[in-house]
């Protein structure tokens, strides 16, 4: 089929199953179906005015259904959708797009939960279930918006798989009116007074297929869980059975002749007759359903195409085919493989397209991004609008900024907002990692905070000196002590607005400029928090004494410039630091400093002191050359409120500062806070980080001269 085949007398005819664009390419030209691409192209041919849409579909792929719904809902002139026959499953979702929603007097509406299939590990199967639950909640919001019900009410309707007559659909708010309501042309229940009459009413040609499914219509089917059978004149048999969810008609040997029936019950209206085209369409839908279900497993090698063809040829229903496929694959599993299957839940094309758009906006054309090579901000909005260039570009951009084809409006975020925020996030993290942090030389490994309450950076110690074991083999106990320093993370951030004007102007520079500036700001924030603790000589919470203090034996008694003598005094002080809580005079930690930290004013002095040279006399030898790495830090100088003369010795094995990130926020992030506004996308860039002075025994300060 082509898009033009959907247009009849100026109206859009959506008949048959709804497919994804990718699946539509597999179909035979004569098959009846529709897909999002065909609907979009047909609407472009019909123009921007009001369009009448006539719908008769038992549903199909839910992503395709949602995409068609979004396309119809976004049509500039609006749509009048009329259900002629059936709008079930994803077709009922499409029905909700109508500016007006009407049903023919004999039509039906069916709403239920989306379903799918999965194969993989326990974790993968749980994820598949979570994905279905999330999708169901999204679609419930669509039904709720159209009907005026709450999403919770709609979820119960979906779970129950609810069927509606036109009157019921109008009463429940899912439809606005009934076409031809004055004429009740529905088949009465009496038409199915006997199972035999229903069988005789069916006329099938000699080429009819062996199996088909007819959905149950409340009150118009034979009794549940019942079966009737008859012998055919040619020796074949026919049977009809019903259960609470469907009626199945099985022709084990079709009889090409129509059968006349003399009812044994009081005269009733003629029962409906299914014509040969209806049977062919139903058979094609069955075969298509089996092909779609098996595609991923055939591609992975877990099913053979011959297995699929066999089930299609022998008339197996879609539901039974699923069980047969599972049995075939289970039987093929090697012994011991059941706990570690290799088949994976396949990645859907919507996710691949979304990832491709993100990558293209980051100028990464490997993988999914290749199909969108060269795309810019303006092109992204137009791609998401689905409107192409059939009318005003600015209107296409506005439509694209609020389109929800891929996400269904999840949490009030449009596709455009999601993609641009994701690009900002990834670019920001990359810039943040590229810049590095000079404060890491005075901090330990970052801790993780579960919330914004105070963390404790605990310092352990004790009397660990080995003692003489007594004659009776008794060991003397060692006492363990600890002190805790308080540390809290704090949140800082700014708001970013990506405006409609910036999109129209194609401001790609925003994706370079904004992440770079925020990454720089995050590193500045961290440096300020860490180095201010050194610069201001922060007080430790554990003993209420400043980090560098005579009590801690890590502050020079007399100030002096960097020299062999002053550095030697600092090294002596650190060598003589003992374990916290120790009572033994020999329990030294043997801390050896390896960093010489100075403000910019002392950078030359530090480099000269640490650079290896050959002295003229042995007495001029600097024994510490090569043992200290100079680090220049502007945050501790006079320009930042510190000192241009003070310098520090630090051991990286015993850093003086502890830092922490909030769990899950180990780098700055961008989050959308307003993502459905066609005039702008508003994001918050934030960074959550904390620092505290926690250890005095690995650092030494000299006020300098």
C-alpha positions in Angstrom: 0.0 0.0 0.0 1.0 3.6 -0.6 0.0 6.7 1.4 -2.3 7.8 -1.4 -4.3 4.6 -0.9 -5.4 5.9 2.5 -7.3 8.8 0.8 -10.8 8.1 -0.5 -13.1 11.0 -1.5 -11.0 13.5 0.4 -11.1 11.5 3.7 -8.4 9.6 5.5 -9.2 5.8 5.7 -7.3 3.9 8.4 -8.2 0.3 8.0 -6.4 -2.8 9.1 -3.5 -3.2 11.6 -1.2 -0.3 12.5 2.4 -1.1 11.9 5.8 0.6 12.6 7.3 2.2 9.5 10.1 -0.5 9.5 7.6 -3.4 9.5 5.5 -1.9 6.7 8.3 -2.5 4.3 7.8 -6.3 4.8 4.2 -6.3 3.7 2.8 -7.3 0.4 1.6 -4.4 -1.7 -2.0 -5.7 -1.8 -2.2 -6.1 2.0 -4.4 -3.7 4.0 -2.6 -1.8 6.8 -1.3 1.6 7.7 1.8 3.1 9.4 2.9 6.5 10.7 4.8 7.4 7.5 1.7 6.7 5.4 -0.5 8.8 7.6 1.9 11.7 7.7 2.2 11.7 3.9 -1.5 11.4 3.4 -2.2 14.4 5.6 0.3 16.4 3.7 -1.6 15.6 0.5 -4.9 16.5 2.1 -3.6 19.9 3.3 -3.9 21.8 6.6 -7.7 22.0 6.8 -10.0 19.8 8.8 -9.8 16.1 7.9 -12.3 13.3 8.4 -10.6 10.1 9.5 -12.5 6.8 9.2 -11.0 4.2 11.5 -11.5 0.4 11.5 -8.6 -1.5 13.2 -8.0 -4.1 15.8 -4.8 -2.3 16.7 -1.2 -3.4 16.2 2.1 -2.0 17.3 1.6 0.4 20.2 4.5 2.6 19.3 3.2 2.9 15.8 -0.3 3.6 17.3 1.1 6.4 19.5 3.0 7.9 16.6 -0.1 8.0 14.5 -2.1 9.5 17.4 0.5 12.2 17.9 0.5 13.0 14.1 -3.3 13.3 14.0 -3.4 15.3 17.2 -0.8 17.8 15.8 -2.7 18.3 12.5 -3.2 22.1 12.1 -6.9 21.9 11.0 -7.9 19.2 13.5 -9.5 15.8 12.8 -13.0 14.3 13.0 -12.4 10.6 13.7 -15.2 8.1 13.1 -15.0 4.5 14.2 -16.5 2.3 11.6 -16.4 -1.2 12.9 -13.7 -1.5 15.5 -11.1 0.6 17.3 -9.3 -1.8 19.5 -6.0 -1.8 21.4 -3.6 0.8 19.9 -6.3 1.9 17.5 -8.3 3.1 20.5 -5.3 5.2 21.4 -5.4 6.7 17.9 -9.1 7.5 18.4 -8.3 9.7 21.3 -6.5 12.2 18.9 -9.8 13.3 17.3 -10.9 16.9 17.7 -14.3 15.2 17.5 -14.7 11.5 18.2 -17.7 9.7 16.7 -18.7 6.0 16.4 -21.0 4.3 14.0 -24.0 2.7 15.6 -22.6 -0.8 15.1 -19.0 -0.2 16.1 -17.1 -1.1 19.1 -14.2 0.4 21.2 -11.7 -1.8 23.2 -9.2 -0.5 25.6 -6.6 -2.7 27.3 -3.0 -2.9 28.6 -0.1 -3.0 26.1 1.6 -6.4 25.9 4.8 -7.7 24.6 7.3 -10.6 24.8 10.8 -10.9 26.2 13.6 -13.4 26.5 16.6 -13.1 28.7 17.9 -13.0 32.3 15.8 -12.4 35.4 17.0 -8.8 35.4 16.1 -8.3 31.7 12.6 -9.8 32.2 11.9 -7.6 35.2 13.0 -4.6 33.1 10.7 -5.7 30.3 7.8 -5.8 32.8 8.8 -2.4 34.2 8.8 -1.0 30.6 5.3 -2.3 30.0 4.1 -0.8 33.3 5.6 2.6 32.4 4.0 2.4 28.9 0.6 1.5 30.3 0.7 4.5 32.7 1.7 6.8 29.8 -1.2 5.6 27.6 -3.6 5.9 30.6 -2.8 9.6 30.7 -3.8 9.9 27.1 -7.2 8.2 27.7 -7.7 10.2 30.9 -7.0 13.5 29.1 -9.6 12.6 26.4 -12.3 11.3 28.7 -12.0 13.4 31.7 -11.3 10.4 33.9 -8.4 10.1 36.3 -5.4 8.1 35.2 -6.1 5.6 38.0 -9.6 5.0 36.8 -8.4 4.4 33.3 -5.7 2.0 34.5 -8.4 -0.2 36.0 -10.3 -0.1 32.7 -7.2 -1.1 30.8 -6.3 -4.0 33.1 -9.9 -5.4 32.7 -9.7 -5.2 28.9 -12.9 -3.3 28.5 -15.2 -3.3 25.4 -17.6 -0.5 24.8 -20.7 -0.2 22.6 -21.1 3.3 21.0 -23.6 4.3 23.8 -21.2 3.1 26.5 -18.2 4.9 24.9 -20.1 8.2 24.8 -21.3 7.7 28.4 -17.7 7.1 29.6 -16.3 10.1 27.7 -14.3 8.2 25.2 -16.5 9.2 22.3 -18.5 12.4 21.6 -21.5 11.1 19.6 -22.9 8.2 17.6 -23.4 8.4 13.8 -26.9 7.1 12.8 -27.9 6.7 16.5 -31.5 6.6 15.6 -31.2 3.3 13.8 -30.2 0.3 15.8 -28.5 -1.8 13.2 -26.6 -4.0 15.6 -27.2 -7.8 15.3 -29.4 -8.8 18.2 -28.4 -11.5 20.7 -31.2 -13.7 19.3 -29.3 -14.1 16.1 -26.9 -16.4 18.0 -29.7 -18.4 19.7 -28.0 -21.6 18.7 -24.4 -22.4 17.9 -25.6 -24.3 14.8 -27.2 -21.2 13.4 -24.0 -19.3 13.8 -22.0 -22.0 12.0 -24.4 -22.1 9.1 -24.4 -18.3 8.8 -20.7 -18.4 7.9 -19.9 -18.6 4.2 -16.3 -19.5 3.3 -14.8 -20.1 -0.1 -12.8 -23.2 -1.0 -9.6 -21.1 -0.7 -10.4 -19.8 2.8 -7.7 -20.3 5.4 -8.1 -22.7 8.2 -8.1 -20.5 11.3 -9.2 -17.0 12.4 -10.1 -15.2 15.5 -13.0 -13.0 16.1 -13.0 -10.7 19.1 -15.7 -11.1 21.6 -18.5 -8.5 21.7 -20.3 -8.4 25.0 -23.8 -9.9 24.6 -23.3 -10.9 21.0 -21.5 -14.2 21.3 -22.4 -17.8 22.2 -22.1 -18.7 25.9 -18.6 -18.8 27.4 -16.7 -22.0 27.4 -19.1 -23.7 25.0 -18.5 -25.6 21.8 -20.7 -26.8 18.9 -19.7 -29.0 16.0 -21.3 -30.3 12.8 -20.5 -32.8 10.0 -20.1 -31.3 6.6 -21.6 -33.0 3.5 -18.1 -33.5 2.0 -17.0 -35.4 5.1 -15.3 -32.5 6.8 -16.2 -31.0 10.2 -16.7 -27.4 11.4 -16.6 -26.3 15.0 -17.1 -23.0 16.9 -16.1 -22.4 20.5 -16.2 -19.5 22.8 -14.3 -18.4 25.9 -14.4 -15.2 27.9 -11.8 -13.4 25.7 -12.5 -14.6 22.1 -14.5 -16.8 19.7 -12.5 -19.2 17.6 -13.9 -20.6 14.3 -12.0 -23.6 13.0 -12.7 -25.1 9.6 -10.9 -28.4 9.5 -12.0 -28.9 5.9 -13.6 -25.8 4.3 -16.7 -26.4 2.3 -17.0 -24.0 -0.6 -20.7 -24.2 -0.7 -22.9 -21.9 1.4 -25.3 -23.7 3.7 -28.9 -22.8 4.0 -30.3 -23.2 7.5 -33.8 -23.7 8.7 -33.8 -22.4 12.2 -35.3 -24.6 14.9 -35.9 -21.6 17.1 -38.3 -18.8 16.5 -37.5 -16.6 13.5 -34.7 -14.2 14.1 -32.9 -11.6 12.1 -30.1 -12.9 9.8 -26.8 -13.4 11.5 -23.8 -11.5 10.0 -21.9 -13.1 7.2 -18.1 -12.8 7.0 -17.1 -12.4 3.4 -14.1 -13.8 1.8 -12.1 -10.5 1.9 -12.8 -10.4 5.6 -11.4 -13.9 6.0 -8.3 -13.0 3.9 -7.6 -9.9 5.9 -7.9 -11.8 9.2 -5.5 -14.5 7.9 -3.0 -11.9 6.9 -3.2 -10.3 10.3 -2.6 -13.7 11.9 0.4 -14.4 9.7 1.8 -10.9 10.3 1.4 -11.2 14.0 3.4 -14.4 14.0 6.2 -12.9 11.8 6.5 -9.9 14.0 6.6 -12.0 17.2 9.3 -14.2 15.8 11.5 -11.6 14.1 13.9 -11.0 17.0 14.4 -14.7 17.7 15.0 -15.6 14.0 17.6 -12.7 13.8 19.4 -14.1 16.9 19.4 -17.6 15.6 17.2 -19.0 18.3 14.4 -19.8 15.8 14.6 -21.1 12.3 12.5 -19.5 9.6 11.1 -22.9 8.8 9.6 -23.1 12.3 7.8 -19.8 11.7 6.6 -20.9 8.3 5.2 -24.1 9.7 3.0 -22.4 12.3 1.8 -19.9 9.7 0.9 -22.7 7.2 -0.9 -24.9 9.7 -3.2 -22.2 11.0 -1.8 -21.8 14.5 -3.2 -18.7 16.3 -0.9 -15.9 17.4 -1.4 -16.8 21.1 -0.7 -20.5 20.5 2.3 -19.6 18.3 3.9 -17.8 21.3 3.8 -20.9 23.4 5.1 -23.1 20.5 8.0 -20.8 20.0 9.0 -20.9 23.7 8.8 -24.7 23.5 11.0 -24.9 20.4 13.6 -22.6 21.9 13.6 -24.3 25.3 14.1 -27.7 23.6 17.1 -26.4 21.7 18.8 -25.1 24.8 21.9 -27.1 25.8 21.9 -28.7 29.3 22.8 -26.2 32.0 22.0 -23.2 29.8 18.6 -22.4 31.4 20.1 -20.1 34.0 22.1 -18.1 31.6 20.3 -17.6 28.3 22.2 -15.6 25.7 19.2 -14.1 23.9 18.6 -10.5 24.8 15.6 -8.2 24.9 15.9 -6.4 21.6 16.5 -2.7 21.6 13.5 -1.0 20.0 13.8 1.3 17.1 12.3 4.3 19.0 15.2 4.1 21.4 17.7 3.7 18.5 16.2 6.8 16.8 16.4 8.8 20.0 20.0 7.8 20.6 20.8 8.6 17.0 19.4 12.1 17.4 21.4 12.7 20.6 24.6 11.5 19.0 24.1 13.6 15.9 23.6 16.7 18.0 26.9 15.9 19.6 28.5 15.5 16.2 29.1 11.8 16.7 28.2 10.0 13.5 29.2 6.5 14.5 26.4 4.1 15.1 22.8 5.4 15.2 24.0 9.0 14.7 25.1 8.3 11.1 21.5 8.6 9.7 21.3 12.1 11.0 24.7 13.3 9.9 24.9 17.1 9.8 21.7 17.7 11.7 21.6 21.0 13.7 19.3 22.4 16.3 16.8 23.8 13.8 16.7 20.5 11.9 16.2 18.5 15.1 13.0 20.4 15.9 11.7 19.9 12.4 12.6 16.2 12.4 10.6 15.8 15.6 7.6 17.7 14.3 6.9 15.1 11.7 5.6 18.0 9.5 8.7 18.2 7.2 8.6 21.4 5.1 5.1 21.3 3.9 4.3 24.6 5.5 5.9 27.3 7.7 9.3 26.3 9.0 8.8 28.3 12.2 5.5 26.5 12.8 7.3 23.1 12.3 9.9 24.1 14.8 7.2 25.1 17.3 5.4 21.7 16.8 8.7 19.9 17.1 9.5 21.6 20.4 6.4 20.1 22.0 6.2 16.8 20.1 5.8 13.7 22.3 6.0 10.9 19.6 8.9 9.1 21.3 8.3 9.7 25.0 4.5 10.1 25.1 4.8 13.3 27.2 6.5 11.3 30.0 6.6 13.6 33.2 5.7 16.6 31.0 8.9 16.4 28.9 8.7 16.7 25.1 11.0 14.7 22.8 12.9 17.9 22.0 13.4 18.8 25.6 14.6 15.2 26.4 17.1 15.2 23.5 18.5 18.7 24.1 18.8 18.0 27.9 20.6 14.7 27.2 23.0 16.4 24.9 23.7 19.1 27.5 24.2 16.4 30.2 26.7 14.3 28.2 28.6 17.4 27.0 28.7 18.7 30.5 30.1 15.4 32.0 32.7 15.2 29.2 33.9 18.8 29.9 33.9 18.2 33.6 36.1 15.1 33.3 38.4 16.8 30.8 39.2 19.7 33.2 40.3 17.7 36.1 40.7 19.1 39.6 43.8 20.4 41.4 42.2 20.0 44.8 42.4 16.2 44.6 46.0 16.3 45.9 44.8 17.3 49.4 41.7 15.0 49.5 41.1 11.3 49.9 38.8 9.2 47.7 35.4 10.9 47.5 32.7 9.6 49.8 29.1 9.1 48.8 26.3 10.8 50.6 22.8 9.3 50.6 21.2 12.6 51.5 21.9 16.1 52.6 22.5 15.2 56.2 25.9 15.4 57.8 28.4 12.6 57.0 31.1 11.6 59.4 34.7 11.4 58.0 35.9 9.0 60.7 39.6 8.9 61.8 40.6 5.6 63.4 43.6 5.0 65.6 44.8 3.3 68.8 47.6 1.6 70.6 48.7 -0.9 67.9 52.2 -1.4 69.3 52.9 -5.2 69.4 53.4 -6.4 73.0 55.1 -9.3 74.6 53.0 -12.4 74.6 52.7 -13.8 78.2 53.9 -17.2 79.2 50.4 -18.6 79.2 49.9 -17.5 75.6 47.7 -14.5 76.6 47.8 -11.6 74.2 47.4 -8.0 75.4 44.4 -6.2 73.9 44.8 -3.2 71.7 42.4 -0.3 72.2 40.7 1.1 69.1 39.7 4.8 69.1 38.0 7.0 66.6 37.1 10.6 66.0 34.5 11.9 63.4 34.5 15.1 61.4 31.3 16.5 60.1 30.8 16.9 56.3 27.7 17.9 54.4 27.1 18.1 50.7 25.3 21.2 49.3 23.5 21.9 46.1 24.4 24.8 43.8 23.1 25.5 40.4 21.8 27.9 37.7 18.9 27.8 35.2 19.4 27.5 31.5 16.8 28.6 28.9 17.0 27.2 25.4 14.6 29.6 23.6 12.5 29.3 20.5 14.5 32.2 19.0 17.8 30.2 19.7 16.3 27.2 17.8 15.1 29.3 14.9 18.5 30.9 14.7 20.1 27.5 14.8 22.4 28.4 17.8 24.5 25.2 17.9 27.1 27.1 19.9 24.8 26.7 22.9 25.8 23.0 23.1 29.4 23.9 23.3 29.3 27.1 25.3 26.8 26.2 28.1 28.4 22.8 29.1 31.9 24.3 29.0 30.9 27.2 31.2 29.0 25.0 33.7 31.8 22.5 33.9 34.2 25.3 34.6 31.8 26.7 37.2 31.6 23.2 38.9 35.4 22.9 39.2 35.6 26.4 40.5 33.0 25.6 43.1 34.9 22.5 44.2 38.2 24.3 44.4 36.7 27.1 46.4 35.2 24.8 48.9 38.3 22.6 49.4 41.1 25.3 49.3 39.1 27.7 51.5 39.5 25.1 54.3 43.3 25.2 53.9 43.4 29.0 53.4 41.2 29.8 56.4 42.7 27.1 58.6 39.3 25.4 59.3 38.5 24.1 62.8 38.1 20.4 63.2 34.8 19.3 64.7 36.3 16.4 66.6 38.6 18.5 68.9 37.5 22.1 68.1 41.1 22.9 67.2 42.3 24.5 64.0 43.7 22.2 61.3 47.1 23.8 61.6 47.9 24.3 65.3 50.7 23.9 67.8 48.4 21.4 69.6 48.4 19.3 66.4 52.2 19.7 66.1 51.9 20.7 62.4 52.4 24.5 62.6 55.9 26.0 62.4 56.9 27.8 65.6 58.6 30.5 63.6 57.8 31.7 60.1 60.5 31.3 57.4 60.9 31.2 53.7 61.3 27.9 51.8 64.7 26.5 52.6 66.5 23.3 53.5 66.2 24.3 57.2 62.5 25.2 57.2 61.5 22.3 55.0 63.6 20.0 57.2 61.7 21.3 60.3 58.4 20.5 58.6 59.5 17.1 57.6 60.6 16.4 61.2 57.2 17.4 62.6 55.4 15.0 60.2 57.8 12.2 60.9 57.0 12.5 64.5 53.2 12.3 64.2 51.9 9.3 66.1 48.8 7.2 65.6 45.6 8.7 67.1 44.9 7.2 70.5 48.3 5.6 70.8 49.9 5.4 74.3 53.3 4.2 73.1 56.0 6.7 72.5 57.4 4.7 69.6 54.1 4.4 67.7 55.1 6.8 64.8 53.1 7.0 61.6 56.2 7.7 59.6 54.5 10.3 57.4 56.7 11.5 54.6 55.4 14.6 52.7 55.6 14.5 48.9 53.9 17.8 48.0 55.0 21.4 48.4 51.9 23.6 48.0 52.4 27.3 47.5 50.5 30.4 46.3 51.5 31.9 42.9 53.8 34.4 44.5 56.1 31.5 45.7 55.9 29.4 42.5 59.4 30.3 41.3 60.9 29.7 44.8 59.1 26.3 45.0 60.3 25.2 41.5 63.9 26.3 42.2 63.9 24.4 45.5 62.5 21.2 44.0 64.4 21.2 40.7 67.5 19.0 40.7 70.8 21.0 40.2 74.5 20.3 40.7 75.9 22.5 43.6 79.3 24.0 43.6 80.0 22.7 47.1 78.8 19.6 48.9 77.6 21.9 51.7 75.1 23.5 49.3 73.4 20.2 48.4 69.6 20.3 48.8 68.8 16.8 50.1 65.0 17.3 49.4 65.3 17.8 45.6 63.3 15.2 43.8 61.3 14.3 47.0 58.7 17.2 46.7 56.3 18.0 43.9 55.5 21.7 43.7 51.8 22.6 43.4 50.8 26.2 42.7 47.3 27.1 44.0 45.8 30.6 43.5 43.0 29.9 46.0 45.4 30.2 49.0 47.2 33.4 47.9 46.5 37.0 48.9 44.2 37.6 45.9 41.8 35.0 47.4 42.1 36.4 50.9 45.0 34.2 52.0 48.7 34.7 52.2 51.4 35.2 49.5 54.1 33.9 51.9 52.6 30.8 53.6 53.5 27.4 52.2 52.5 23.8 53.0 53.9 20.3 53.1 51.3 17.5 52.5 51.5 13.8 52.3 49.1 12.3 49.7 49.0 9.2 51.9 47.3 11.1 54.6 45.3 14.0 53.0 43.9 16.7 55.3 40.5 17.2 53.5 37.5 14.8 52.9 35.1 15.4 50.1 31.7 13.8 49.1 29.2 13.8 46.3 25.5 13.0 46.6 24.8 9.4 45.5 24.2 9.4 41.7 25.5 12.9 41.2 29.2 12.3 40.9 29.4 15.0 38.2 27.3 18.1 37.5 24.0 17.3 35.8 21.3 19.1 33.8 17.6 18.4 34.5 14.6 19.6 32.5 12.1 21.5 34.6 9.8 22.8 31.9 9.8 20.6 28.8 6.4 21.1 27.0 6.6 24.8 26.3 6.9 25.5 22.6 8.7 28.8 23.3 11.5 27.5 25.4 13.1 24.5 27.2 14.0 25.3 30.7 16.7 23.3 32.5 18.5 23.4 35.8 22.2 22.8 35.8 23.3 21.7 39.3 26.2 20.3 41.2 26.0 18.6 44.6 29.3 18.5 46.5 30.8 18.9 50.0 34.2 19.2 51.8 35.5 19.3 55.3 38.8 19.3 57.1 39.3 15.9 58.6 43.0 14.9 59.2 45.8 17.1 60.6 48.7 14.5 60.8 49.5 14.5 57.1 49.9 18.3 56.6 52.2 21.0 57.8 52.1 24.8 57.5 54.7 27.5 57.6 53.5 31.1 57.6 56.6 32.1 55.5 58.6 35.3 55.5 
